[in-house]
Amino acid sequence: MLLLRKLALLASSFLSITSANPCDSDWGNLCPESDLSTVGDCLKAVSSKLSPSCTTFIALQDACAEDIRSGKCPAFEGDTTACLTEWNKPEDMSPECVAAWPVKEVKKEKVKKERTGVDKLKADRKKATRERAAQMARDQHPQNPKNVKKKKEL
């Protein structure tokens, strides 16, 4: 009985690691009889019932079909999107595929507010404490020249 529990736990952890495909739940619910080679056609046939993330994934797969067929990336696997959009350079992919890539969000730089009053005092104290701790760590490090004991010559 304990062995069965361990096997079930191992199987569930393996499935959770490998099930990063955005269409996994749709595949299981709408096309359970399909295998990897037929799942795309099956999901397209029921496209009105698909989740938005699966619809986006299928559109990317369609636009990048030439690149997938050429073996640059796998089809309908968890890392397909990453392979198509991040692991390959745009110049190595077909123009249709690159045009279908999701738009990456541009991270906004945080504007550093000037601290005043009590906030500035607290920030200054924290900074001084961090600097003292870092200096103590450097001073106590065994490779610090101050800490290296000179060997006596015989």
DSSP file with accessible surface (Angstrom, degrees, kcal/mol):
  #  RESIDUE AA STRUCTURE BP1 BP2  ACC     N-H-->O    O-->H-N    N-H-->O    O-->H-N    TCO  KAPPA ALPHA  PHI   PSI    X-CA   Y-CA   Z-CA
    1    1 A M     >        0   0  158      0, 0.0     4,-1.9     0, 0.0     5,-0.1   0.000 360.0 360.0 360.0 -43.1    0.0    0.0    0.0
    2    2 A L  H  >  +     0   0  109      1,-0.2     4,-2.3     2,-0.2     5,-0.2   0.890 360.0  54.3 -64.1 -37.4    2.8    2.4    0.9
    3    3 A L  H  > S+     0   0  119      1,-0.2     4,-2.6     2,-0.2    -1,-0.2   0.910 106.4  51.6 -63.3 -40.8    4.5    1.6   -2.4
    4    4 A L  H  > S+     0   0  114      1,-0.2     4,-2.5     2,-0.2    -1,-0.2   0.898 109.0  50.5 -63.1 -40.4    1.3    2.5   -4.3
    5    5 A R  H  X S+     0   0  169     -4,-1.9     4,-2.5     2,-0.2    -1,-0.2   0.919 111.0  48.6 -63.1 -43.1    1.2    5.8   -2.5
    6    6 A K  H  X S+     0   0  131     -4,-2.3     4,-2.6     2,-0.2    -2,-0.2   0.914 112.1  48.9 -63.6 -41.9    4.8    6.6   -3.4
    7    7 A L  H  X S+     0   0   92     -4,-2.6     4,-2.8     2,-0.2    -2,-0.2   0.907 111.5  49.4 -64.4 -40.8    4.2    5.6   -7.0
    8    8 A A  H  X S+     0   0   62     -4,-2.5     4,-2.6     2,-0.2    -2,-0.2   0.917 112.1  48.2 -64.6 -41.4    1.1    7.8   -7.2
    9    9 A L  H  X S+     0   0  121     -4,-2.5     4,-2.4     2,-0.2     5,-0.2   0.927 112.6  48.7 -64.3 -42.9    3.0   10.7   -5.7
   10   10 A L  H  X S+     0   0  113     -4,-2.6     4,-2.3     1,-0.2    -2,-0.2   0.932 112.5  48.2 -63.0 -43.8    5.9   10.2   -8.1
   11   11 A A  H  X S+     0   0   50     -4,-2.8     4,-2.6     1,-0.2    -2,-0.2   0.918 111.9  48.9 -64.4 -42.7    3.5   10.0  -11.1
   12   12 A S  H  X S+     0   0   63     -4,-2.6     4,-2.1     1,-0.2    -1,-0.2   0.901 111.7  48.9 -67.2 -37.4    1.6   13.2  -10.0
   13   13 A S  H  X S+     0   0   48     -4,-2.4     4,-1.6    -5,-0.2    -1,-0.2   0.905 111.7  50.0 -68.9 -36.4    4.8   15.1   -9.6
   14   14 A F  H  X S+     0   0  125     -4,-2.3     4,-2.1    -5,-0.2    -2,-0.2   0.938 111.2  48.7 -65.1 -43.3    6.0   14.0  -13.0
   15   15 A L  H  X S+     0   0  106     -4,-2.6     4,-1.1     1,-0.2    -1,-0.2   0.886 109.2  52.1 -65.4 -36.9    2.8   15.0  -14.6
   16   16 A S  H  < S+     0   0   81     -4,-2.1    -1,-0.2    -5,-0.2    -2,-0.2   0.847 110.5  49.1 -69.8 -29.1    2.9   18.4  -13.0
   17   17 A I  H  < S+     0   0  130     -4,-1.6    -2,-0.2     1,-0.2    -1,-0.2   0.906 117.4  39.3 -73.1 -40.7    6.4   19.0  -14.2
   18   18 A T  H  < S+     0   0   70     -4,-2.1     2,-0.8     1,-0.2    60,-0.4   0.516  96.5  82.1 -90.8  -3.7    5.6   18.0  -17.8
   19   19 A S     <  +     0   0   59     -4,-1.1    -1,-0.2     1,-0.2     5,-0.1  -0.400  46.4 120.8-102.6  61.0    2.2   19.6  -18.1
   20   20 A A        +     0   0   67     -2,-0.8    -1,-0.2    -3,-0.2    57,-0.1   0.371  37.6 117.9 -99.6   3.6    3.1   23.2  -18.9
   21   21 A N    >   -     0   0    9     -3,-0.3     3,-1.9     1,-0.1     4,-0.3  -0.555  65.4-138.7 -71.4 128.6    1.2   23.2  -22.3
   22   22 A P  T 3  S+     0   0   41      0, 0.0    32,-0.3     0, 0.0     4,-0.3   0.680 101.9  53.3 -64.3 -14.1   -1.5   25.8  -22.2
   23   23 A a  T 3> S+     0   0    0      1,-0.1     4,-3.3    30,-0.1     5,-0.2   0.344  76.3 103.5-100.2   5.6   -3.8   23.3  -24.0
   24   24 A D  H <> S+     0   0   49     -3,-1.9     4,-2.6     1,-0.2     5,-0.2   0.921  84.2  42.7 -56.9 -47.8   -3.4   20.4  -21.6
   25   25 A S  H  > S+     0   0   75     -4,-0.3     4,-2.5     2,-0.2     5,-0.2   0.919 117.1  47.3 -68.1 -40.1   -6.7   20.8  -19.9
   26   26 A D  H  >>S+     0   0   15     -4,-0.3     4,-3.2     2,-0.2     5,-0.7   0.910 111.9  51.5 -64.7 -40.1   -8.6   21.4  -23.2
   27   27 A W  H  X5S+     0   0   47     -4,-3.3     4,-1.6     1,-0.2     7,-0.2   0.948 113.3  44.3 -60.2 -47.6   -6.8   18.5  -24.7
   28   28 A G  H  <5S+     0   0   43     -4,-2.6    -2,-0.2    -5,-0.2    -1,-0.2   0.871 122.0  37.6 -67.3 -36.4   -7.9   16.2  -21.9
   29   29 A N  H  <5S+     0   0  127     -4,-2.5    -2,-0.2    -5,-0.2    -1,-0.2   0.874 130.4  24.7 -83.9 -38.5  -11.5   17.5  -21.8
   30   30 A L  H  <5S+     0   0   52     -4,-3.2    -3,-0.2    -5,-0.2    -2,-0.2   0.734 134.7  23.2-102.8 -26.3  -12.2   18.0  -25.4
   31   31 A b    ><< +     0   0    0     -4,-1.6     3,-1.5    -5,-0.7    -1,-0.2  -0.322  64.8 147.3-136.7  52.1   -9.9   15.6  -27.3
   32   32 A P  T 3  S+     0   0   86      0, 0.0    -1,-0.1     0, 0.0    -4,-0.1   0.782  74.3  57.0 -64.6 -23.3   -8.9   12.8  -24.9
   33   33 A E  T 3  S+     0   0  144     -3,-0.1     2,-0.2    -6,-0.1    -5,-0.1   0.605  88.9  98.7 -82.4  -9.6   -8.6   10.3  -27.7
   34   34 A S    <   -     0   0   17     -3,-1.5     2,-0.2    -7,-0.2    -3,-0.1  -0.485  58.5-153.1 -81.9 147.5   -6.1   12.4  -29.7
   35   35 A D    >>  -     0   0   89     -2,-0.2     4,-1.8     1,-0.0     3,-1.0  -0.450  42.7 -81.7-104.7-174.9   -2.4   11.8  -29.7
   36   36 A L  T 34 S+     0   0   82      1,-0.3     4,-0.4     2,-0.2    -2,-0.0   0.836 128.0  51.6 -60.0 -32.4    0.4   14.3  -30.3
   37   37 A S  T 34 S+     0   0   95      1,-0.2    -1,-0.3     2,-0.1     4,-0.2   0.741 120.6  31.2 -79.7 -20.2    0.1   14.1  -34.0
   38   38 A T  T <> S+     0   0   60     -3,-1.0     4,-2.0     2,-0.1    -2,-0.2   0.508  91.6  90.8-115.3  -4.8   -3.7   14.7  -34.2
   39   39 A V  H  X S+     0   0    0     -4,-1.8     4,-2.9     1,-0.2     5,-0.3   0.875  83.7  57.1 -64.3 -35.9   -4.4   16.9  -31.2
   40   40 A G  H  > S+     0   0    9     -4,-0.4     4,-2.2     1,-0.2    -1,-0.2   0.942 109.4  44.1 -60.7 -47.0   -4.0   20.1  -33.2
   41   41 A D  H  > S+     0   0  113     -4,-0.2     4,-1.6     1,-0.2    -1,-0.2   0.908 114.2  50.8 -65.1 -39.7   -6.6   19.2  -35.7
   42   42 A b  H  X S+     0   0   25     -4,-2.0     4,-1.0     1,-0.2    -2,-0.2   0.935 111.2  46.9 -64.4 -46.3   -9.0   18.0  -33.0
   43   43 A L  H  < S+     0   0    0     -4,-2.9     3,-0.5     1,-0.2    -1,-0.2   0.878 109.6  54.1 -66.1 -35.6   -8.6   21.2  -30.9
   44   44 A K  H >< S+     0   0   84     -4,-2.2     3,-1.3    -5,-0.3    -1,-0.2   0.863 102.8  58.4 -64.8 -32.3   -9.1   23.4  -34.0
   45   45 A A  H 3< S+     0   0   85     -4,-1.6    -1,-0.2     1,-0.3    -2,-0.2   0.785 115.0  35.4 -68.1 -25.9  -12.4   21.5  -34.7
   46   46 A V  T >< S+     0   0   35     -4,-1.0     3,-2.2    -3,-0.5     4,-0.3  -0.106  77.8 136.7-115.5  35.7  -13.7   22.6  -31.3
   47   47 A S  G X   +     0   0   72     -3,-1.3     3,-1.1     1,-0.3    -1,-0.1   0.761  62.8  64.7 -59.8 -26.3  -12.0   26.0  -31.2
   48   48 A S  G 3  S+     0   0  112      1,-0.2    -1,-0.3    -3,-0.2    -2,-0.1   0.742 103.7  48.2 -70.4 -17.3  -15.1   27.8  -29.9
   49   49 A K  G <  S+     0   0  141     -3,-2.2    -1,-0.2    -6,-0.2    -2,-0.2   0.422  89.4 111.7-100.6  -0.1  -14.8   25.8  -26.6
   50   50 A L  S <  S-     0   0   20     -3,-1.1   -27,-0.1    -4,-0.3    -3,-0.0  -0.387  72.0-109.0 -79.4 154.1  -11.1   26.4  -26.1
   51   51 A S     >  -     0   0   30    -29,-0.1     4,-2.4     1,-0.1     5,-0.2  -0.379  32.8-111.7 -71.5 155.8   -9.6   28.5  -23.3
   52   52 A P  H  > S+     0   0  108      0, 0.0     4,-2.3     0, 0.0     5,-0.2   0.888 117.9  52.6 -58.9 -38.2   -8.1   31.8  -24.4
   53   53 A S  H  > S+     0   0   65      1,-0.2     4,-2.1     2,-0.2   -30,-0.1   0.894 110.4  47.9 -67.7 -34.3   -4.5   30.7  -23.6
   54   54 A a  H  > S+     0   0    0    -32,-0.3     4,-2.8     2,-0.2     5,-0.2   0.906 109.4  53.0 -70.9 -39.8   -5.0   27.5  -25.7
   55   55 A T  H  X S+     0   0   66     -4,-2.4     4,-2.2     1,-0.2    -2,-0.2   0.927 111.3  46.6 -60.1 -44.1   -6.4   29.6  -28.6
   56   56 A T  H  X S+     0   0   95     -4,-2.3     4,-2.1     2,-0.2    -1,-0.2   0.910 111.8  51.6 -63.0 -42.1   -3.3   31.8  -28.5
   57   57 A F  H  X S+     0   0    6     -4,-2.1     4,-2.5     2,-0.2    -2,-0.2   0.916 110.2  48.1 -62.5 -43.7   -1.1   28.8  -28.3
   58   58 A I  H  X S+     0   0   11     -4,-2.8     4,-2.7     1,-0.2    -1,-0.2   0.903 109.4  53.3 -66.2 -39.7   -2.7   27.2  -31.3
   59   59 A A  H  X S+     0   0   56     -4,-2.2     4,-2.4    -5,-0.2    -1,-0.2   0.915 110.6  47.4 -61.4 -40.9   -2.5   30.5  -33.3
   60   60 A L  H  X S+     0   0   10     -4,-2.1     4,-2.0     2,-0.2    -2,-0.2   0.925 111.3  50.9 -65.3 -42.2    1.3   30.6  -32.5
   61   61 A Q  H  < S+     0   0   11     -4,-2.5    -2,-0.2     1,-0.2     7,-0.2   0.906 111.3  48.4 -61.2 -43.0    1.6   26.9  -33.5
   62   62 A D  H >< S+     0   0   78     -4,-2.7     3,-1.3     1,-0.2     4,-0.3   0.925 112.2  47.8 -63.8 -44.8   -0.1   27.6  -36.8
   63   63 A A  H 3< S+     0   0   29     -4,-2.4     3,-0.3     1,-0.3    -1,-0.2   0.832 118.6  41.4 -65.8 -30.1    2.0   30.7  -37.6
   64   64 A c  T 3X S+     0   0    0     -4,-2.0     4,-2.4    -5,-0.2    -1,-0.3   0.128  77.9 117.2-103.5  20.0    5.2   28.7  -36.8
   65   65 A A  H <> S+     0   0   29     -3,-1.3     4,-3.0     1,-0.2     5,-0.2   0.884  74.7  53.4 -57.6 -40.0    4.2   25.5  -38.5
   66   66 A E  H  > S+     0   0  113     -3,-0.3     4,-1.8    -4,-0.3    -1,-0.2   0.924 111.1  45.9 -61.7 -42.8    7.0   25.7  -41.0
   67   67 A D  H  4>S+     0   0    1      2,-0.2     5,-1.9     1,-0.2     6,-0.6   0.871 113.5  49.1 -69.5 -36.4    9.6   26.1  -38.2
   68   68 A I  H ><5S+     0   0   27     -4,-2.4     3,-1.4    -7,-0.2    -2,-0.2   0.928 110.4  50.3 -68.5 -43.5    8.0   23.3  -36.2
   69   69 A R  H 3<5S+     0   0  194     -4,-3.0    -2,-0.2     1,-0.3    -1,-0.2   0.864 105.2  57.9 -62.1 -34.1    8.0   21.0  -39.2
   70   70 A S  T 3<5S-     0   0   75     -4,-1.8    -1,-0.3    -5,-0.2    -2,-0.2   0.559 119.3-111.6 -75.6  -5.8   11.7   21.8  -39.8
   71   71 A G  T < 5S+     0   0   61     -3,-1.4    -3,-0.2     2,-0.3    -2,-0.1   0.558  81.9 124.7  91.8   9.1   12.5   20.5  -36.3
   72   72 A K  S   <S+     0   0   87     -5,-1.9    -4,-0.2     1,-0.2    -5,-0.1   0.840  83.2   7.3 -69.5 -32.3   13.5   23.8  -34.7
   73   73 A d  S    S-     0   0    7     -6,-0.6    -2,-0.3    -5,-0.2    -1,-0.2  -0.987  82.0-105.1-146.2 155.8   10.9   23.3  -32.0
   74   74 A P        -     0   0   39      0, 0.0     2,-0.4     0, 0.0     3,-0.3  -0.363  34.4-117.9 -78.2 161.9    8.6   20.6  -30.8
   75   75 A A  S    S-     0   0   34      1,-0.2     3,-0.1    -7,-0.1   -10,-0.0  -0.835  82.9  -5.8-102.9 138.9    4.8   20.7  -31.4
   76   76 A F  S    S+     0   0   19     -2,-0.4     2,-0.3     1,-0.2    -1,-0.2   0.836  96.5 128.6  50.4  44.6    2.2   20.8  -28.5
   77   77 A E  S >  S-     0   0   84     -3,-0.3     3,-1.5   -57,-0.1     4,-0.4  -0.801  73.2-103.2-120.0 168.3    4.7   20.4  -25.7
   78   78 A G  T 3  S+     0   0   31    -60,-0.4     4,-0.3    -2,-0.3     3,-0.3   0.826 119.0  42.7 -62.3 -31.2    5.2   22.5  -22.6
   79   79 A D  T 3> S+     0   0   65      1,-0.2     4,-2.6     2,-0.1    -1,-0.3   0.285  82.1 103.6-102.5  16.0    8.3   24.3  -23.9
   80   80 A T  H <> S+     0   0    0     -3,-1.5     4,-2.8     2,-0.2     5,-0.2   0.943  82.6  47.2 -61.1 -47.8    7.0   25.0  -27.4
   81   81 A T  H  > S+     0   0   45     -4,-0.4     4,-2.6    -3,-0.3     5,-0.3   0.936 114.0  47.1 -62.4 -45.4    6.2   28.6  -26.7
   82   82 A A  H  >>S+     0   0   24     -4,-0.3     4,-2.6     1,-0.2     5,-2.2   0.914 112.9  50.2 -62.4 -40.9    9.6   29.3  -25.0
   83   83 A d  I  <>S+     0   0    9     -4,-2.6     5,-0.6     3,-0.2    -2,-0.2   0.935 115.4  42.4 -62.6 -45.1   11.4   27.5  -27.9
   84   84 A L  I  <5S+     0   0    0     -4,-2.8    -2,-0.2    -5,-0.2    -1,-0.2   0.873 127.9  26.8 -70.5 -38.0    9.6   29.5  -30.5
   85   85 A T  I  <5S+     0   0   13     -4,-2.6    -2,-0.2    -5,-0.2    -3,-0.2   0.663 133.7  18.8-105.1 -18.5    9.8   32.9  -28.9
   86   86 A E  I  <5S+     0   0  125     -4,-2.6    -3,-0.2    -5,-0.3    -4,-0.1   0.705 116.0  52.7-123.1 -37.8   12.8   32.9  -26.6
   87   87 A W  I   <S+     0   0  149     -5,-2.2     2,-0.4     2,-0.1    -4,-0.1   0.678 105.1  58.1 -81.5 -18.1   15.3   30.1  -27.5
   88   88 A N  S   <S-     0   0   40     -5,-0.6     5,-0.0    -6,-0.3   -16,-0.0  -0.879  84.9-117.9-112.6 148.5   15.6   31.1  -31.2
   89   89 A K    >   -     0   0  128     -2,-0.4     3,-1.7     1,-0.1     4,-0.5  -0.549  25.7-120.0 -79.4 147.1   16.7   34.3  -32.7
   90   90 A P  G >  S+     0   0   64      0, 0.0     3,-1.3     0, 0.0     8,-0.2   0.863 113.2  58.6 -56.2 -35.7   14.1   36.1  -34.8
   91   91 A E  G 3  S+     0   0  141      1,-0.3    -2,-0.0     7,-0.0     7,-0.0   0.706 102.8  54.4 -70.0 -16.0   16.4   35.9  -37.9
   92   92 A D  G <  S+     0   0   84     -3,-1.7    -1,-0.3     2,-0.1     2,-0.2   0.520 102.4  70.7 -90.5  -7.3   16.5   32.1  -37.6
   93   93 A M  S <  S-     0   0   13     -3,-1.3   -29,-0.0    -4,-0.5    -9,-0.0  -0.693  93.7 -92.2-109.0 162.2   12.7   31.9  -37.7
   94   94 A S     >  -     0   0    7     -2,-0.2     4,-2.3     1,-0.1     3,-0.2  -0.366  34.4-118.8 -69.3 151.8   10.2   32.4  -40.5
   95   95 A P  H  > S+     0   0  101      0, 0.0     4,-2.3     0, 0.0     5,-0.1   0.864 114.1  55.8 -60.1 -35.3    8.7   35.9  -40.8
   96   96 A E  H  > S+     0   0  110      2,-0.2     4,-1.0     1,-0.2   -32,-0.1   0.895 108.6  47.7 -64.1 -38.7    5.2   34.6  -40.2
   97   97 A c  H >> S+     0   0    0     -3,-0.2     3,-0.7     2,-0.2     4,-0.5   0.943 111.1  49.1 -67.9 -47.1    6.3   33.0  -36.9
   98   98 A V  H >< S+     0   0   46     -4,-2.3     3,-1.2     1,-0.3    -2,-0.2   0.894 107.6  56.1 -61.2 -37.9    8.1   36.1  -35.7
   99   99 A A  H 3< S+     0   0   87     -4,-2.3    -1,-0.3     1,-0.3    -2,-0.2   0.797 106.2  52.0 -65.2 -25.6    5.0   38.2  -36.5
  100  100 A A  H << S+     0   0   40     -4,-1.0    -1,-0.3    -3,-0.7    -2,-0.2   0.512  81.0 118.7 -89.4  -5.5    2.9   35.9  -34.3
  101  101 A W  S << S-     0   0   46     -3,-1.2     3,-0.1    -4,-0.5    -3,-0.0  -0.331  74.8-104.8 -60.2 140.7    5.1   36.2  -31.3
  102  102 A P        -     0   0   77      0, 0.0     2,-0.4     0, 0.0    -1,-0.1  -0.368  38.1-104.5 -65.3 146.6    3.4   37.7  -28.3
  103  103 A V        -     0   0  141     -3,-0.1     2,-0.3     1,-0.1    -3,-0.0  -0.593  34.9-131.6 -74.4 126.8    4.4   41.3  -27.5
  104  104 A K        -     0   0  152     -2,-0.4     2,-0.2     1,-0.1    -1,-0.1  -0.617  20.9-115.9 -80.5 139.1    6.7   41.5  -24.6
  105  105 A E        -     0   0  185     -2,-0.3     2,-0.6     1,-0.1    -1,-0.1  -0.532  23.3-128.9 -73.0 136.0    5.8   44.0  -21.9
  106  106 A V        -     0   0  131     -2,-0.2     2,-0.3     1,-0.0    -1,-0.1  -0.776  24.4-126.8 -86.0 124.0    8.3   46.7  -21.4
  107  107 A K        -     0   0  191     -2,-0.6     2,-0.3     1,-0.1    -1,-0.0  -0.562  20.0-131.4 -74.3 131.6    9.3   47.0  -17.8
  108  108 A K        -     0   0  199     -2,-0.3     2,-0.3     1,-0.1    -1,-0.1  -0.639  20.7-118.3 -82.5 137.9    8.9   50.4  -16.5
  109  109 A E        -     0   0  184     -2,-0.3     2,-0.3     1,-0.1    -1,-0.1  -0.556  29.6-115.8 -73.9 138.7   11.8   51.8  -14.5
  110  110 A K        -     0   0  200     -2,-0.3     2,-0.7     1,-0.1    -1,-0.1  -0.592  22.2-132.6 -75.0 132.6   11.0   52.6  -11.0
  111  111 A V        -     0   0  131     -2,-0.3     2,-0.6     1,-0.0    -1,-0.1  -0.797  21.4-131.1 -87.0 120.5   11.3   56.2  -10.2
  112  112 A K        -     0   0  199     -2,-0.7     2,-0.3     1,-0.0    -1,-0.0  -0.636  19.6-142.4 -77.5 118.3   13.2   56.5   -7.0
  113  113 A K        -     0   0  175     -2,-0.6     2,-0.5     1,-0.1    -1,-0.0  -0.593  18.4-114.6 -79.2 143.6   11.4   58.8   -4.7
  114  114 A E        -     0   0  163     -2,-0.3     2,-0.3     1,-0.0     6,-0.1  -0.653  32.8-136.4 -76.5 125.6   13.5   61.1   -2.6
  115  115 A R        -     0   0  144     -2,-0.5     2,-0.3     4,-0.1    -1,-0.0  -0.651  25.0-176.5 -86.1 145.3   13.1   60.2    1.0
  116  116 A T    >>  -     0   0  102     -2,-0.3     3,-1.0     4,-0.0     4,-0.7  -0.919  42.4  -9.4-136.1 160.3   12.6   62.8    3.6
  117  117 A G  H 3> S-     0   0   62     -2,-0.3     4,-2.0     1,-0.2     3,-0.2  -0.226 125.8  -1.7  61.3-132.8   12.2   63.0    7.4
  118  118 A V  H 3> S+     0   0   97      1,-0.2     4,-2.7     2,-0.2    -1,-0.2   0.875 132.3  57.5 -63.5 -38.4   11.8   59.8    9.3
  119  119 A D  H <> S+     0   0  101     -3,-1.0     4,-2.5     1,-0.2    -1,-0.2   0.914 107.6  47.5 -60.4 -42.0   11.8   57.7    6.2
  120  120 A K  H  X S+     0   0   86     -4,-0.7     4,-2.7     2,-0.2    -1,-0.2   0.922 110.8  51.6 -65.3 -41.4   15.3   59.0    5.2
  121  121 A L  H  X S+     0   0   86     -4,-2.0     4,-2.2     1,-0.2    -2,-0.2   0.936 112.0  46.3 -61.4 -45.6   16.6   58.4    8.7
  122  122 A K  H  X S+     0   0  124     -4,-2.7     4,-2.5     2,-0.2    -1,-0.2   0.920 113.1  49.3 -63.4 -44.2   15.4   54.8    8.7
  123  123 A A  H  X S+     0   0   18     -4,-2.5     4,-2.5    -5,-0.2    -2,-0.2   0.912 110.8  50.2 -63.0 -41.3   16.8   54.2    5.2
  124  124 A D  H  X S+     0   0   77     -4,-2.7     4,-2.4     1,-0.2    -1,-0.2   0.894 110.7  49.5 -63.9 -41.0   20.2   55.7    6.3
  125  125 A R  H  X S+     0   0  159     -4,-2.2     4,-2.4    -5,-0.2    -2,-0.2   0.917 111.2  49.2 -64.6 -42.9   20.3   53.5    9.4
  126  126 A K  H  X S+     0   0  138     -4,-2.5     4,-2.6     2,-0.2    -2,-0.2   0.928 111.7  49.3 -61.2 -43.5   19.5   50.4    7.3
  127  127 A K  H  X S+     0   0  111     -4,-2.5     4,-2.5     1,-0.2    -2,-0.2   0.930 111.3  48.6 -62.8 -43.8   22.2   51.2    4.8
  128  128 A A  H  X S+     0   0   34     -4,-2.4     4,-2.5     1,-0.2    -1,-0.2   0.911 111.2  50.6 -64.0 -39.6   24.8   51.8    7.5
  129  129 A T  H  X S+     0   0   73     -4,-2.4     4,-2.5     2,-0.2    -2,-0.2   0.924 111.0  48.5 -63.9 -44.0   23.8   48.5    9.2
  130  130 A R  H  X S+     0   0  153     -4,-2.6     4,-2.5     1,-0.2    -2,-0.2   0.919 111.5  49.9 -62.8 -42.0   24.2   46.6    5.9
  131  131 A E  H  X S+     0   0  109     -4,-2.5     4,-2.3     2,-0.2    -2,-0.2   0.908 111.0  48.7 -64.7 -40.8   27.5   48.3    5.2
  132  132 A R  H  X S+     0   0  150     -4,-2.5     4,-2.6     2,-0.2    -1,-0.2   0.924 112.0  49.4 -64.2 -42.6   28.8   47.3    8.7
  133  133 A A  H  X S+     0   0   56     -4,-2.5     4,-2.3     1,-0.2    -2,-0.2   0.918 111.4  49.0 -63.3 -41.5   27.7   43.7    8.3
  134  134 A A  H  X S+     0   0   38     -4,-2.5     4,-2.4     2,-0.2    -1,-0.2   0.914 111.6  49.1 -64.6 -41.1   29.3   43.5    4.9
  135  135 A Q  H  X S+     0   0   82     -4,-2.3     4,-2.7     2,-0.2    -2,-0.2   0.914 110.0  51.1 -65.7 -40.9   32.6   44.9    6.3
  136  136 A M  H  X S+     0   0  110     -4,-2.6     4,-2.0     1,-0.2    -1,-0.2   0.917 110.2  50.0 -61.9 -40.9   32.5   42.5    9.2
  137  137 A A  H  X S+     0   0   62     -4,-2.3     4,-0.8     1,-0.2    -2,-0.2   0.917 111.9  47.4 -64.5 -41.8   32.0   39.6    6.8
  138  138 A R  H >< S+     0   0  136     -4,-2.4     3,-0.6     1,-0.2    -2,-0.2   0.912 111.9  50.7 -64.4 -41.6   34.9   40.8    4.7
  139  139 A D  H 3< S+     0   0   52     -4,-2.7    -1,-0.2     1,-0.2    -2,-0.2   0.853 113.4  44.9 -65.1 -34.2   37.1   41.2    7.8
  140  140 A Q  H 3< S+     0   0  140     -4,-2.0    -1,-0.2    -5,-0.2    -2,-0.2   0.540  83.8 117.3 -89.8  -5.5   36.3   37.7    9.0
  141  141 A H    X<  -     0   0   92     -4,-0.8     3,-1.8    -3,-0.6     6,-0.3  -0.383  69.5-130.4 -65.8 136.5   36.8   35.9    5.7
  142  142 A P  T 3  S+     0   0   99      0, 0.0    -1,-0.1     0, 0.0    -4,-0.0   0.765 104.9  55.8 -62.5 -23.4   39.6   33.4    5.8
  143  143 A Q  T 3  S+     0   0  159      5,-0.1     5,-0.1     4,-0.1    -2,-0.1   0.475  77.1 116.0 -90.2   1.1   41.2   34.8    2.7
  144  144 A N  S X> S-     0   0   27     -3,-1.8     3,-1.9     1,-0.2     4,-0.9  -0.506  74.1-128.4 -66.6 131.1   41.5   38.3    4.0
  145  145 A P  T 34 S+     0   0  112      0, 0.0     3,-0.4     0, 0.0    -1,-0.2   0.820 108.6  59.1 -55.0 -29.1   45.2   39.1    4.3
  146  146 A K  T 34 S+     0   0  158      1,-0.2    -7,-0.1     3,-0.0    -2,-0.0   0.811 108.8  44.8 -67.7 -28.0   44.6   40.2    7.9
  147  147 A N  T <4 S+     0   0   69     -3,-1.9     2,-0.6    -6,-0.3    -1,-0.2   0.534  86.0 102.5 -95.9  -8.0   43.4   36.7    8.8
  148  148 A V     <  -     0   0   86     -4,-0.9     2,-0.4    -3,-0.4    -5,-0.1  -0.662  68.3-139.2 -80.4 120.6   46.0   34.6    6.9
  149  149 A K        -     0   0  188     -2,-0.6     2,-0.3     1,-0.1    -2,-0.1  -0.637  16.6-121.7 -81.7 133.9   48.5   33.3    9.5
  150  150 A K        -     0   0  201     -2,-0.4     2,-0.3     1,-0.1    -1,-0.1  -0.574  24.8-124.5 -76.6 133.9   52.1   33.4    8.4
  151  151 A K        -     0   0  198     -2,-0.3     2,-0.3     1,-0.1    -1,-0.1  -0.602  22.8-121.2 -79.2 136.8   53.8   30.1    8.4
  152  152 A K        -     0   0  192     -2,-0.3     2,-0.4     1,-0.1    -1,-0.1  -0.603  24.4-127.4 -77.0 133.5   56.9   29.9   10.4
  153  153 A E              0   0  192     -2,-0.3    -1,-0.1     1,-0.1     0, 0.0  -0.674 360.0 360.0 -83.3 134.7   59.9   28.9    8.4
  154  154 A L              0   0  218     -2,-0.4    -1,-0.1     0, 0.0     0, 0.0  -0.557 360.0 360.0 -91.0 360.0   61.8   25.9    9.8
